Amino acid sequence: TFDGEFIPKFEKAWAAKIGSRGCVMTPCGTHAVHMALELMGVGPGDEVIVSPFTYIATIDAVMLCYALPVFADSDVKTFQIDPDDIDHRITPHTRAILPVHILGAPANMD
């Protein structure tokens, strides 16, 4: 459970191991991505660029912030989000780009 004694111990140990001031465990990836978007200030009226080829939790996290997911095309060779198409999707309302590394391969982050 998340209210047990081991969670704070693990968070403290993990933060020390990676040299961070803190660590917050979440019960799932959706909550982790939602928390990250919230901490970035993503909210109503904001747009977050995402890949259409992703797990639904990616979109759920954006919508939990009351933001709008904007789909960039996927590269037909890698199935990853296409960096060239991202450029065409950026607007004054774009607050974040959320690439997801699909099928065990990294998205092109350059």
Beta strands, then each sheet from edge to edge (+ up, - down):
strand 1: 47-50
strand 2: 68-71
strand 3: 94-98
sheet 1: 2+ 1+ 3+
end
